[in-house]
Amino acid sequence: MFIHPNEFELLQHLEVPGPAQQEPAPASDQGVAAPVRVTLRKLCKRYGTRIVLNGLDLDIAAGEFVAVVGRSGAGKSTLLRILAGLERASGEQGGAPARSPVLFDNFPQWAADERVRLLFSDARLLPWKRVLQNVALGLTGNARVQAAGALRQVGLHGRGADWPAQLDAGQRQRVALARALARRPGLLLMDEPLGALDALTRIEMQEALLQAWQQERFTAVLATRDVMEAVALADRILVIDEGVLVFDERVALVRPRARGSAACAALAARVLRAVLKQPEPPDSDRPLAPVIQIRHLRLAV
């Protein structure tokens, strides 16, 4: 009997439903991957006559958390797909480049690297596998123990026996994050992973991402259209417009960051002006007037 290759791959993952297995205790001696240093030199990407990325030069330090902000179609997702090895860069005049414009730890990259993981905007879980099995899928060695440790990292300890349909959208995205973390990435790429979540769930997931990065210290590149999300998470914020880098600023705010503070609001306003191509206001460099506190003030009504 002939079986289509895609059907064969599906059958390989199908399992007869049975009693849920107990979630194993996570190992405490898992190694942490070294963060990857990323270098881009004249990175271009063309689709026919359309230029998506136009000669990007960029250095991302090992362990740095970078947020790439831009409108839809600005080139954010294409940049991440090239870093993940899912797309090939183009030469400056079209065609294939003579040498790779992407370097990891100063080594040219022409294909996908096992140290790199890409987190998408949807969780992409297999509905016929339980949560722990989704995280452990493709792992070698003691896969279940590694998967259990990753679930504990994202706050889902004890949910490994659940089915994906039993989780809400935020929990499913936590499972996707755990699946990436279980592979000990040196570079984690995130393509608007929180875009489909409601506001409160999004803030919770931002905290989960930040805690995972602080614990593992991988290099992180987050593509987002949410300016405040970039301010809350990143060490450095980049703005790409029509394939060109138009804004590059390091975030000099200590963590944890107060989202409603004047400093966060001022930085978010600068990033938003860069995204919207708005000029700086004429009094942007003028210091704020001192605040005079008036105590024991009584008002008669």
N, C-alpha and C positions, 0 to 999 in steps of 0.2 A: 504493500500500500504506500503510495506516494504522499508525503506530508510536506506542505509548504514550509520553507525554513523558518518563517516568522511564527507559524503555528507550532513548529517543533520547539522553538525557544520558549513559547508560552507553556507548552506541556512540561518542559523541564522545571518550571517554577510552580506548577499546580500541585497542591497537596490535598490529600483526603482530609476533610475536617475531622478533628478529634479534640480531645480534652486539651485545654491550654496548659503549656508547660510553665513551671515556676521560673520566675526571672532569677538568673544567677546573681550572686554577689559580685560587684565590679572589682576588678583587680586594682591594686594600689600602686603597682610598679610599672605602669604603662609609660613608655618613653614619649617624649615630646619632640616633634619634628623641628628641625632648624628653620627659622623663617627665611623666606626667599627674597633676595634683593632683585628688583625689577628695573631694567633700563630699556628705554625706547629711544631709537635714533631714526629720525625721519620716517616715522611710521605712517604709511598711506594705505588707504583702501578705496578701491573704485569698483562700482558696478556699472560697467559700460562707460558712459560719459559722465555718470553721476559720481561725484567725489564725496565720500562719507567721512574719511579721515584724511587730513591734509598736512602731512609732514610733522607729526607730533614728536617732540623731544621731551623726555620726562625721565626723572630718576626717583624711584620709590625705595626708601631705605628698608632694610630687613626689619620686620616687626612693626612697621608703620601702619596706621589706620587711615586710609585715604578715602574721601567721599568725592565722587564725580557727579556733578550736578549739571543738568541741562534739560532743554525741552525735549519732547518726543521727536525722534529723528535727528538728534544732534550728533549721534555717533557713540553714545555711552554703551549700548548693548554690543555694538560691533567691536568696540575696544575690548570688552570682556571676553567675547567669543574668540578673538584673536589670541588673547593671553591664555585662554583655556585650550587652544589648539583646535577649535571647531571651525575656524575660518583661517584662510591664508592671507597674509598681507600682500599688497600690490606694490610694484615699483613706482617711483615718483612720476614716471611718464606712462604708467600702465604696464601690464604684463607682470611677470614674476620678478621680484627684486633679486639683484645679484648676490646680496648677502642679507641675512636675517636682520630686520630692524628691532627684533625682540631678543633681549638677553636676560637670563636668569643667573644671578651670581657671576656675571661677566661671561657666561657661556651662551653662544647663539642658540636660539630655539627654532626648530623647523616643524615640530610636531607636538602632540599633547605630552604633558609632563605628569608623571604619577603623583608629584607633590602638590598638584593644583586641583582644587575642587570648585565647582560652580554651583551656586545656590540660585534657583529660579524663583519667579514670582508665585508659582504654584508648587505645591509640595511634591507632586508626582509620585505618590505612594501606590503600591500594588494593593488593590482592595481585597484580594484573596489571600493576603498574607497578614499576619498579626504585626503589631507595632515593632516588637523586638526582631521579628524576622525581616521586616523592611529595613531596619537599621543594619542588621548583620549581613544583608544581601551582598555577596561578592567579597566579603572579608575572608582572610585566610587565618590559620591558627585558631586560637580560642575565640571564635567570632562572637558567640553569645555573651561571653564575659566582656569583650570590648564594646559590644552594643549596649549592654546594661550600664557600663560606665558612662557612655555618651548620653544615654537617657537621663542618668542622674545629673549630668552637667546641665541639662536644659530644663530641669525641674519636672521630669516625667517619670521619676522612679516609681515603680509599682504599676505602670500602665503598659508594660511590655506585652501582656497577654490580650490587650484590647485589639479590636479591629479598627482600621482607619475610620470606618463609618461611625464609630462610637465617639470620635473626637470632634471638637469644633475646629474652625479654620485656624485659629492661633495655635492650638495643640498640634494639628497636622503639620504646620510650618515648623514647630519645634522639633517634630520627628525628622523633618527634612534636614534641619540644622544638625541634629544628632547624627544622622547618617553621614553628613560631611565631616563632622568632628571625629567620628569613629575611625576615619581613615588617616588621622593625624596630619592634616594638611600643612604645608609650609606656606601656601598662598591660597587664601579663601576669597573667591570672587562672588559677589552678590548682586544679582541683576534685579533691582527693585523687589526684594523678597517680601516686603511688608506692604506692598501697594494695595493688596486686596483686603486688608484687615481694617476693622473699625478703629476709631481713634484710641480708645483705651487699650484694646488688645495690641495695637501697634506700639504703644509706649512700653507695655510689658515685654514684647518681643525685642524692642530696642535694648532694654536692660539685659535680657538673656544673651543677646549678641555681644554686648559690651563685656559681660561677665566671662563669656567663653573666650573672648579675645584677651582679656586681662589674665586669664588662667593659662592659656596656651601660648600667647604671644606670637601667633602666626602673622604674616603680612596680610592685611585685609584691604580689599578694594570694593567699595560699595557704590553702585550706580543708583541714583535716586532723583526724583523730581521734588522731593520734600526738603525744602531749604532748612527748616528747623531740625529735621532728622539728621542732616549733615552736621549742623552746629552741635547737636547733642552728642554725637558719636565720634566724630573724626578728629585726628591730629592735624589734618590738612585738608583743605577744600579746594577742588578744581572745578572750573566751569568750562564746558566745551560747547561751542556754538559753531554750527556748520562745519564741524570737523576740525576746528582750530581751538587751541587752548587760549582762553581770553581772561582767565582769572586763576590765580594760584596764591593761596594765603594759608599760613600755618595758624592753627587755633591755639592761642595763648591763654586758654581758660582751664582752670584746674578742674579735676573731676572729684566728686560728682557735680554736674553742672545744673545750675538753677535755670530751668527753661524760661521762666518769666523775668529773668534779670535784665537790667539795662544793657549789660555787656553782650549777652546772647542776642538780644533784640537788635543791637547795633550791627553785630556781625551778620546776622540773618538779613538785615536790610541791605548791606553791601553786596552780599551774594545775590540777592534777588535783583538788585539793580544791574548786576553783570548779566544775569540770565535774561532780563527783559530789555537789555541794551539801553538803560536809562542813565543819563549823566549824573555825576555826583552833585548834590545840592550845593549852592554857593557857600553855605555856612557850615559845611560838614567838618571842617578843621577847627571850628571855633569851640573852645572848651565850654562845657556846661556851666551855667551860673551856679555859684555856691548855694547850698540849701541852708536856709536859716530856720532853726527850730524855735518855735514859740510855745513855751510851756505855760500851763496855768491859764489858758485862754478860755474865757467864758463868753458864751453867746446868749444874748437876751432875745427871745422871740416874742 
